[in-house]
């Protein structure tokens, strides 16, 4: 075990944030732990002034000394360990934890082991309390974790923060992690976990202004269940609103936060905004004209906390007071939100004289030996063996070449703490093999400016030591280690000073040791031209107008030889000279060793991260060449791939792990040498190509994304993962509301199998998934041992959303029952006949919401008003259809149009027989609806409404 990093418990708190010593027990009823929660909250609420109540709606909640209430701050990040919080005493500086960093969230889910994940959550909750004991101002006990955004598109920049593309698996893992964070007390909370980010948030590009188009069916069947699982299991105390819009309405004023999310539990929820989110309503999205209107809407939608303006609650209080004065909200709205705040703070022990049962946790838990051991176990169980040509597990080799850019490096991500110690793959293997050679496998290059013949040269490590064209022959200062990460984006580390080339808002310098920070500026793409020269594109974050003033900047050279950024037309041409070939050196080392281990992958801060999606899923060309060269030199080559997301790479023996924390090296070695038989499974599909649909299209039924609707053969399927042993499946049975299957370890070594249950509904009124996960269990079997695995499968579990009637329904249908070790490796099948109901023919004589269509083309989904409701918005040529329907002859429709237009009514297809053309006069605005009417030919079958101008269609009826 590594020694723990000492943590000072000295409190350096601003006097303005501290409460006087709390009042004695039972001085006030709200301090009496023996009283019911509602009574305690009601008592405290009644003692607060309006200003005090409004202050409690901010992330940074000032102390109330007269009542003995201490300062509280929301939002300690705890995604896979305590990560960071904000130090209010140092200009809102982010303060990073140095405790146990567990595998990234997608790695935790790759264990498919909720019991283990709950242990991890509990350990993280303990450490959060430990940090809180050391400094309660910086480290609050409301934690912003877990993230349950579904991993719909692997190019999304925050892929590593989520668990899975499947809502059932995501719900199970988030419930386990949340339960661990909360602790086991029936009333008190160790920490108060908040689920991120509600709802349908899976693109970083333009995240604050793009709208996720959700059909009612997918909203209910796919996007909501991941959140509902943890909330309904009381494994989370609220949700955080996401930056995006859904169906035209910003999620920070999504009425479902109140009406839907709170309906999933009988417990009180405390919902929060994301950072700056309330301001985005006016400053970015321009959804409201002024702050009081926007802030009032946030409160009325169901959010109870404003994460804005650092520690200064003053602007929020001003805007809410103005909203009160204007009648936009009532004090009862404020009281409702404050009750939610006080309820969770009471359960956190904030108002108990002794601080509650979890107050006794001390900083001694941080990075404890027990947590280090759990970290190593988790990282090993999360590893996924993608392919194995028989090389693994490794017999004890006498020599090994361990090479690659990640062989002797570990990298944290934006939501990680700092590593208190590091065990790299190289270190882990060295503990087992006596003769180990190593190298990064990188090319060391010199970049020659072709016009002048001079080389790009580092001038120092200070912020004003700008790189320039100085050397006329390569020296250490003009040589760069080129790491080609993913998506064609590279970093350049200077051989002379060890620092990375990066931007500093004015020019390019070398003052950074690693890619880091919110604006990651140490990223470049070397673009080869047809004449063999290279242009160097600056690929750092924030390259939009307003920063460098360029949307796509390239490196150029000023008159005095300094490097600068300019449009592509002004880009300088460079020659790339290879000074030393680390790839060839790595191959030479591999040729001399019994076994070669190539450790490649991504950097969590490079080529995609929060605020930026990835352009593609390609592993860097240099890393691909490294793999091939080493494989050619040594047939016993193992590739260890360490990434936060799927990449397109293949090798005969391939082990995948996320950036798995301080114990990565031990975990990798445990798997490579067979101490741990790998049983991690992929939680998302790894596509076989970059030919993917638009990342902004959230309709899985049309895009075919995820295993649920995908028809193409993937590189690696959802649920995939190999073992060092083999398993047999027999005797699949469905009896009553239970599925059982016998699983036998048919191999020679002990191992874990993840048994996965899927179903497919053969007949349906609605589009059905190819298959859907219904249950899973990770079991351990000795050689020759058998176990009967059982899954509950209730009739109600098979319900689908009937958008024609707005309710859940179990249809009469035959279901394929599929059990196997992956979504594409089904080992046993049977059928289940379910007697339910048949969905009747659609009766369009009744008022039908336009959003309840059966199919559509071109339209977008929009907000009916700024308060609630959804409509279909279309332009010329767009359409919606209503199939298996009957209709009468008298059409009335509620429409809105700023400039007027028309729509057609057709039968059979968008170009089928014309039943009517319906003129739509200008209604005065997109939120102002008028009624139009027409006479059509009554009929049955499929009805199409085809837009001929810019319209919003709310609802319609075709009466007889």
N, C-alpha and C positions, 0 to 999 in steps of 0.2 A: 504494500500500500504506500501511496505517496503521503507525505506529511501535509497536514492541513495548513492553509494560509491563515495566520492570525487575523482576527477582525476586531478592531478597536470598538469598544462599546461606549466610548466617550461621545456624548451628545453635543453637537455644535448647532444648536437650534436658535433661530431668530426669536428674540423675546416677544415680538408681536404675534408669533404663531403659537406660543405656548399658553396653556391654561394654567390657572393657579392650581394648587393641589386639589384633587377632586374632593367633593363634599363627602362626609361620612356616610356609611351605609344607611339606607332608608331615610336620609334627609328629605328626599323627594320620592314620590311613588315610582317615577321612571328609573330610579336607581335600585329598586327592590327586585332582585331576581326571582322572588317567589310569586310575583304578580304575573298575570297573563300578558302576553306580548301586546295585544291590542290596548290593554289598559295602560301599560307603560308608555307606549307610543302616543296615545291620546293625551296622557298627562304632560309629556314633554312638549308636544305640539302646542298645547294650550298655554305654555309658559313662554313661548317664543314671540318676539316682536316680528313685524313684517320684514324688516331688514335682515334679521337673523334667519328667518325662513328662506328668504331669497338667497342669502349667502350659502345655504346648504344645498342649493341647486347647482353649485359650481364644483368643478373637480377639486379645487383647492378650498377646503372648508375651514374657515378661521375658528380659532378657539372661542368659546363663550365662557369666560372665567366666572361670571356670576352664577352659572349653573354647574360649574366644575367640569365642563365639557372640553376635552382636549382637541387640538388641531387634528384634522384627518385629510388625507389626500388619496383620491382614487388612482388606480391605474398602474400598479406594479406589473411589469411584463413578466410572464411566467410560462411561456409557450413550451419549452422543454428544459426547464430549469429557471431559476430566477435570473432575469436578463438585465434589465435596467429600469431605472426610475429617474425622476427629475429632482435635482438638488435645488430647492428654492432659495438657498442662501448663496448660490453662486451663479446668478443670472440664468436660472432655469437650465443649468448644465446637466446633460445626461450623465448619470452616475452608474457605472456598470458593476454588476455583482461579480464576485470571483468565487463562486461556489460550484456545485455539481452541474456540469453541462451534459445533459442526456442527449441521446440521438435526436436529430430533427424530428418534427412532428410526423412527417410522412414515414420516417423510420420507425417511430413508436408504433404506428398503425401496421407496419409491415410485420410485426410480431404476430398479428392476429390473436393476441392474447390479452383480453380485457383485464384479467386478474393481475397480470404483471403490470399493465399500464396503470391500474389503480394504485399499485405500490409506488410506481414512479410519481404519480400525482401526489400521493401522500408525502413522499420525500420532498418534493418541491414545495408543498404547503408548509412542511416543517421549516425548510430553509427560508421561506418568505417570512414566517414568524420570527425566525432567528434574526433576520435583517431588521425587521420591525422593532425587535427588542433593542437592537443596537442604535437605531436611528429612526424613530417613528415619524419624523417629518419626511424624510426621503423615501422610506419604504412603507407604503400603505398596505393594508390587508385586503383591499378589494383588488383582485388580480384579473388582468385582461387576458384570459385564456380559458378554454382552448379555442382554437380557430376551427370552425366546422364548415368553412366554404368548400363546396364540392369541387374536386379537381377535374372539372369538365374538359379543360384544354391544357395539355402539358406545357404549352408555351407561356402560360401565365407566370408573371414575374414572382409571385408569392407562392409558387407551387409547394415549396418545402414546408409552408406553415399549415397546410391542410392535411387531412388524413387519407382521403380516398375519393374516387369518382363515384362510389356507391353510397347511397344514403343510409342503408342498414348498417354497413360496416362503420361508416363515419359516426352514426348515432351510438353504436356500441362502444367505440373507442372514446368518444367525447364524454359519454356517460361515465365510463370507468375513470378517466382522468379527472373529470369534475368531482366525482365522489371522493377521490383521493385528496384533491385540493381542499375540499370542505371538511374532511375529517368524519369521524364516526359518531360524534355526539348527536343525539336526536334533536337538539335545539340549537346549540352554539355552533358557529362556523369557525373552522381553523383559518380559512380564507374564504372570500366571496368570489367565486369564479363567474366571469362574464363571457358569454359566447360571442365570438367575432366571425363574420360581419354580416348583419342581416340586411339584404337578402340578394342572392343571385349575383355575387361579386366574384368575378373570375377573369377580369382583364385589368391591367394596370395602365395601358395606353389610354389616355383621355378618361381616366377612371371617374373623374368628377363631373363629366358632362355627357357621358354615354349612357344610354338607357338599355337595360336588358329586357328584350321582348319575351314575356312569359305567357304562354297559353295557360288558361285555367287548369287544364289537365296536368301539364308538367309542373306548374306551381304547386299543386296539391300532392302529386305523386312523387316528385323528384326533389324540388328545391326546398320545400318546407320541412319534410320529414327529418332531415339531418339536424335541424334545430329543435324540432318537436321532441325528439327522443330524449335528449338531456334535460330539457325543461320539464317534460312530463314525468321524468324519473326523479325530479327534484335534485338534479346533479349540477345545476347552475342557478345563479341568483338573478340573471338578467341577460340581455343581449346588447350588443353595441350595433348601432346603425352603420351601414356601409356608405362609402362615398358616392356610389353610382345611383342612377335612377332605375326604377322598375316601371315599365309601361308608362313612361313619361313623367313620373312623379319622383322627386328626390327621396331617397330612403330615410333621410332625416325628418321627413314629415309623412312617412308611410303610416296610414291609420291602422294597419295590421299590427304595429308594435303594441298597440293597446287592445284592439278588438280581438285579434287572433292569438298573438303570443301569450298574453295573460290568460287566455281561456284554456291553455294547455296544462295549467297547474292550479291547485288551490292555495299555493304559497304566494306570498308577496314577492314581486320582482322589482328590481332596481335597474332600469334600462339607462344606457349612457350614450352620448354622442361620441363619434370619433373626433380626433383632434382637428379643430378648425371647422368641423362639419357645419355647425349652425351659421358660421360666417359665409360659407360657400353658397348658401341659399340666395344671398344678395350679391356677393362679390364675384362669384364664378358662374353660377347657374342662372343668375338673374331671374329667379323664380318669384321673388317678392321684391317690392319696390323699396322697402325700408326695413331696418333692423327690428323695431318693435313688432311689426307684422310677422316677420320671419321667426323671431324668438317665441312669440305667442303660439305660432303653428307648431313649433318643435315641442313645446310643452303639451299642447292639446293632442298631439299625435301619440304620446305615450313615452316620451323620453323624460328622464328625471334628472339628468346631469349634463351640464354644458362643459365640454373640454375645450376651452378657449382662453386666449389672453393670458397664457402662463398661469401665474399664481394670483393674478389680479381679477377679482370677481366684480370690480366696480362697473365696467362697461355692461356686463350682463345684467346687473341689478338695475342700472339706468334704463336699459331697453325694456326689461320686464315691468318696471314701474310705469314706463310710458304706455306699455300695452295695457296695464291695469287702468290707467287714467282714460284710455281710449275705449275701454270696454271690450278689447280684443280677448282678454281673459278675465276671469274672476278670481278673487282670493281663494275660492274653493278649489280652483284648478291648481293653484300653488300648494294648498294644503294636501291635496291628493298626492302630488309628487313628493312633498316633504315626508308624508307618511311612509312612502316607499323607501326613502333614504333612511329614515329613523328605524324602520323595521330591520333592515339589514345591518345597520350599525349596532342596534341592540343585540342582534344575534352574533355579532363579532365581539361582543363583550365590552364595547366602548363605554357603556354607561353603568356597568357593574362596578361596585367598589373595588373588587379584586381583579378586574379586567377579564373575568371569565376563565374557563379551564385551560384555554390555549395560551394564556398570558405567561404561563410558567416556562414555555419553550425559550431557550436561550441561544445565543450565537454559536454555542458548542455544536449544534447540529449541522452547521454549514460545512460542506465537503467532508462529512464524517466518514470513517472507514466503512460503515455499513452502506452509505450512499455510493461510495466508490465501487464497492462490490456489486451493488444493484446496477450501477451504470455499466459495468463490464458485462454482466449477465444480459442486460437489455440490448446492448449494442451487438452482442453475438447472436441473440435470438432474432434480431431485426435483419440480419444479413440474409440476402437472397442469392442462392446459387442458380444462376441463369442457365449456364451450360457446363458440362463436365465431360471431357474427352477421356476420362479415366485417370487424369493426373492427380486429382484430389480424392481423398485426403493425402497429404504428403507423408511419405515414410520419412523417417528422420534423415534428411540429407546431410552430408558433411559440408557442403558448400552451397551458397545461394547468391544470386545477383538480384538485388532489390533496387529497382530503378524507377524513375518517373518523377514528374513534378510534385506528386503528392506522397512520394515514398517516405520523406522525412519531414513532412509539414502537416500540421492540422490547421484548419481554418474555421473560425467562428462565423456565424451569420448575424444579420441585423438584430434578431431577437434571441441571441445567445448572450450569456455572460462571458466574462474573460476566463480563460483556462487557468486554474490554480496550478496545474501541472499538465504535462503532455506525454502521452505514450503514442508515438507515431508507428505506422506499420513497420518501418525499419527497426525501431527499438523493440517492438514485439517479436519480430522474427529473430533478431540478434540474441534474444534470451533463449532461443532453442537451437540455433545453428552456430557452430564455432567460426566458420569462415564465411564472412558476408562482405561482398563488395557492393558499392552503391554509386549512384549518380542521378542527376535530375533528368538526363536524357533530353536536354535542351540544346538548341542551336545558339551559339554565341555569334552575334552578327555585328557588323559595322554598317552604318547607313550613310552612304556617300551622296552628297548633293551633286547631281550630275552637271549642273550648270557651272559650279565653282570648283568642283573636285575636292571640296572639304567635307569633313565628317561631322555628324551631329555629336556634340561633345558636352558632357556634364561639367558645370563650373563650380559646383559646391552643393551643400545640403541645406542651405537656407532658403527661405521663401523668395528672396530677391536674387538668388543665384540661378539665373535663367540659362537654359541650355542654348547653345549657339553653334555656328559653324566655325570651328577653331582648328582642329587637328588636320594636317595634310596627309598624315599616315595614321592608321589606327593605333591608339594607345588604350590603356585600361579605361580612361575617362570617355573614350568614344567607342567602347564595346558594350553590347547589350545582350543580356540573356533573354531570349524571346520565348515566352510561354503562350502558346496558342490554346486558349481555353475551350470555349464552346461558341457556336454561332459565328465563327470567324473573328472573334474579338480576342485581342492579345494584351499582355502586359510586357513592358520592357524594363528590365532591371539592370542598372548600370554596373558594370564589372568593377569599376574603380571605387565607387562609394557605397555600393549595395542598395541604393535607393531606386525607387521607381520613377520613370518619366511620367509626369502628370501636369494637369493644368492648374493654374492659380487665378483664374478669371482674367488674367491679362496676357500671360505668355505660358511657356512650358518650363518646368523646373524639375529638380530631383530632390524633394525634401520629405517624401513619404516612404515608410518602410513597407506598408501593405495597402492594398485597396481597402478603403474604409470610409466611414462617415455617410451622411445622407447624400451628398453630392460626390459620387465616386468618379474622380476625374483621371484615373490612371489607366484608361482604356483606349486602345487604338486598333485599327484594322489596316493591315498592310494589303493594299489592293494592287495586284499584278496587272500591268498593262500589256497590250499586244506587242509592244516593242521590248518587253522584258524589264522595263523600269517599274517602279512602285510609287503609288500615291499613298500617303499616310493619312487616313481619316481619323479624326478625333472622335472616339465613340463614348466619351464620358457622358455622364448624366447631365441633364439640364442644358441641352444644346439648342433649346428653342429660342425664338425671338425674345429679347429682353435680358438674356444673360450675356452670351457672347455676341448677340445680335445676328447669329447665324443658325439656320435650321439644320445644316449639314456641313460642318466645318472641316477643313483639311489643313494640314500643316503646310505653311508657306515660309518664305525667308524674307526678312526685311532688308533694306539697303545696307544696314550695318551688320548683317550676318546673324541676327537673332531669329529664333523661331517664333512664329506667330500663327494665327488661325485666319483662314480666308475661305471664300467660296471655292467650290471645286475647280472652277475655271481658272483660278489663280494659284492652284496647288503646285507645290514644287515637286519635281521628279527626283527620285532617289534610286540608287542602286543598293541592293542588299547583298553584302559580302559575308560569307560564312567564315568566321575566323577560326572557330573550332566546332566540330560536329559531335555534340553530345549524344546524338542518336547512334552514330557509328560506335562511339565509345561504349555505350550501353550494350550494344549488340556484341561487342568484343568481350565484355565482362560476362554476358550471358553464355557465350560459347564455352567459357572456361568453367562454368558452374554446373552442378548437378541439376539445379532447378533455377528458373528465373521467375521473378514476381514483378510485374509491371503495374505500378500504381498510378492511375490516370483519373481524370475527371474534371469537375467544374470548380470554380471559385464562387462562393455564395454572393460575393459583391460584384462579380463581373458577368456581363452579358445577361442581363435580366435580374431584377430584384424589385422591391417595392417601388412603384412608380414607373417601372419599365418592364415590358414583356420581352421575350426572346424572339429573335427573327426566325429561328429554325431550331432543330433538335440535333444538329451536327456536332460531334466531337471534333475538336480542333484538328486541322490537317496535320500539324506537327505531332500531336499525340497519336493519331492514327498511324503515321509512318513509324513512330517509335514501337508501337505494338507489332507491326508487321516485321520490322527489322529484328526485334528480339525473338519473335516466333520463328523466324527463318534461321536464327542462330542457335536456338535451343527448342527442341520439340516439347520439352517439359516446361512450358511457359504457362503461368497463371496470370490472368489479367484481373486486377482488383479495380473496380470502377466505383469511384466515390463521387456521387452527384446528388443534387437536390431535386432531380426531375429526370424523366426519361431522356435518353439520348440514343441516336442511331449508331450503334457500334456492335460488332459481333466478334467473337473469338471462341475457339474450341473449348476453352475453360475460362469461365467468366463469373466472378463473384461481385455482386453489387451491394454497396452500403451507402447510406446517406453520410453526410458529415456528422459523425456519430459521437462527437464529444471527446473528452480527455482520454477515455479508455479505448479509443478506436484501434490502436495498435494491438492491444491485448486481445480485443474481440476478433480482429481479423486473423491473428495468429491462432486463436482458439479454434476457429473454423477451418483454416487452412490445414492445420495439423490433426484435425479430427477429434480434439477434445470436446468440441461442440459439433453435433451433427446438424447441418443447416436446415432450418425449417421456416425461415422467413418467406413471405409470399408477397407478390406485387399487389399493390392496392389501386393501381391504375394501369390502363392499357398502354403499352409502349408501341407507338405506331411504327410501321415499316418504312414510311417515307415522310417527307415534309409536305406532301401534297395534301394539305389539310384545309378544311373550310375556314371561313372568316372567324376570327377569334371573337367577334362581336355577335355572332349568331348563337343564341342560347337554346334554340329549338333542336334538341337531340334527335327527335323523330325525323327531322329533315337533314341534319348534318351527318347523322350516323356516328357521332362521337360517343365514346365510352362503350364498354362491352354490352351495355343494355341494348343499343340500337346499331352497333357497328356490324357491317357485313363483310368488310375487308379482312384479310388475314393479317394479324399484327406481327410485329417482330417478337414481342412477348405478350402473352395474354394476361388479362386481369386474373389474379389468383395464382399465377405461375410461380413455381419455385421447386428446385430439385433437392434430393437428399442423398446421403451416402448409403442408404438402405432402400428397400422396396416395400410396397404395401399392396395387399390384395383386398378387394372389396367383394363382399358376398351378401346375399339374402336381404336385398332392399325390400322393405315392406312399408305400406301405409295402413295404419290401423287407427280408426277414429281420428283424433286430432294429433296424431304422432307419426313421425317418420323414423324408421330405424334401419341401420345398416351395420353389418359386421365388417370390421377392419382388422387385418392381420399383418403383422410385420413379417414379411416373407424373406427378409434379408438376413445379414449376419451380424449387424450391429444395432444397438439401441438407437432409437430415433423418434422424432416428433413428426406427426402428420397433421396437416390442417384439412379436416374433412369439411367439404363445402356442399351445401344444399341449394339447388336452384330449381325454379319452376318456369314453365312456359305455358301460357294459355293459348290453346289452339284456335278456339272460336271466340270472337268478340265483336261487338258493335264498334269497338274503338281500336286504334293502333296499339299493338302490344309489343313489349320488348322481345328481343330474341330470347333472352332468358333474364331472370332476376334472382339475385341472391336472397335466400330466405333464412339462412342460418349457417353457422360455422362453429367448429370446435377444434382446438389444438389439443391433441392427445399425445402421450408418450407411451411407446410400446417397446418391450424387450424383444429380441429375436424369437420368433415363433409365437409370441403372445397375441391374443385376439381380444377385441373389445367390441361390444355392441354400442354404437353411438346413436343417441336418440335426439330428435329435434321436435319441438312443438310446431305444429302447422295447423292453425285454426282456420275455419272457413272464413272468418272475418279478415284474416291476413291476406286473402286473395281478392279483397275488394278493390275495385278500380273507381276512378273519379268519372262520374257520368256528367259531362258538361251540358248535356241536353236538358238535365233536370236539376243540376247543381247539388248533387249529393253522391255519397259513396254507394256502390252497388256491387253485389256479388252476382255475377252472371251464371247462368246454366252453361257449363262448358267442360271440356276435357282438358286437364292439365298434365303436361309431361313433368314428372318428378325426376330430377337429375341429381346424382351425387357423384362427386369426384374430387380430385386434388387441385383443379383449376377450372376456370370457366371453359377452357377448350380441352380439358382432359376429364371427360365424364366417364366414370367407371361402371356405374349401375344406373339403369333407368326403369321406370314403371309409369303407370298412368293413374290419375285420380279423376273420377267423374264427380263433379260438383253440381248439385241441384240448387239453383238460385232463381233468378228471374231473367226474363227477356226484356231488353230495353224497347219500349214501344216506339212506333213511328213518331217522328217529331211533329208536333202540332203547331205549325206556324201561324195558326189563327190566333194564338195567344201572343201576348207581348214577349218577344224574344230579344235578349241582349245580343248585340252584334258581336261581342267578345265570345259568345258561346258558339262560334262557328265550328264546322268540321274540318275545313281546310282553308288555306289562304295563299295569296301570292302578292308580294310587293308591299303590302300594307305594314304599318307600324301600329303598335298599341300605345294608346295615349291616355292621359288623365282626363276624366270627365269634368272634374273641377279641381281646384287646388286643395280641396278637403277630402274627397272620396270619389270612388267610381272609376271605371275604365271604359274606354271606347276604342273603336277602330278608326284609324286615320289613313286615308288613301289618296292617291293621285291618279291621273289618267292611266288606265290600263291595269291598275291593281284590282283585286277581287277577294271576296270571301264567299264560301259556299256552305250550304246547309243540306246535308244528304239524308236519304231515307226519311223524307219529310212529306207532309201534305199541306196544302195551302188553299186559301180562298181567293176571291177576286178583288177585295177592297184593301189596298195597301195604304198604311199610314206609317210614317217613320219619323223619328226624332233625330235631327241633323243639325250640325253647326258648320258654318263656312264664313270666313272673313270676306271673301270676294264673290261667292256664288259659284255654282257649277251644276252638275247633274250626275245621276247614276242610272245604270241600266239594270233591269231585272231580266235574267235569262234562265232557261232551263237546260239541264243536261251537261253543260260545259260553259266556260267563259265566252265561247263564241257560238253557243247553241241558240235555239230559237229565241228571238227577242219578245219578251212579254210586255215590257213597258220601258219607256224612258222617262225618268222622273226629274224635272227641273228643281233645283235647289237655289232659292234666292239668298243673297247675302243676309246673314243673321246678325251681323254687327260684331262678331268676334268668335274665337274658337271655343269659348265657354258659354256662349249664348245659343241655346238650342231652339229651333223652331220645328213645326210639324209640317210635313209635306205628304201628299196623298196622290194616288193614281189608281186606275183600274187595270187589272191584269187578268190573264186567263187562269182560272183555278186549275190545280193539277197536283201531281205527286211525283216523287223522285228526288232529284237534286236541283236546288235553287241557287242561282249565282247572282250576287250583287256586284256589278262591275262599275268601278269609279271612272267618271269621265272628267273630273276636276278635283280640286283640293277640298276634301270634305272630312268631317268627323261624323261617324254614324254611331249613335248611342243605342237605339233599339228600333224594332219595327214589328208590325203585325200584318197578316193578310187574312182579314176576316171573311167569313162566308156571306 
